[in-house]
Amino acid sequence: MDIIARTPKQVGAAVRRTRRTRKITQHELGQKMHARQATVSKLEAGEPATQLRTFMDALAALELELVIRPRTTVSTEEIEGLF
């Protein structure tokens, strides 16, 4: 299933949703990423200062990949409703 995210908050929610679906704790994800649980928490909260490297490490740990494509016409508000 594709997940659309346009804001740091939406990216964090997508990571959280995937992690929970896979029944992985923040601590366990952090271990897979070689990061602290607090780092995972900040990523999932959409902390704007989160480094791209942290995000990419989370994707790799969750066996996900980033796909870049032209933006759809769906509004940000409609996307927020998905989370």
Protein Blocks (a to p, Z undefined) as FASTA:
>chain_A
ZZddfbfklmmmmmmmmmmmnopafklmmmmnopafklmmmmmnopaklcfklmmmmmmm
nopacddddddfbdfklmmmmZZ
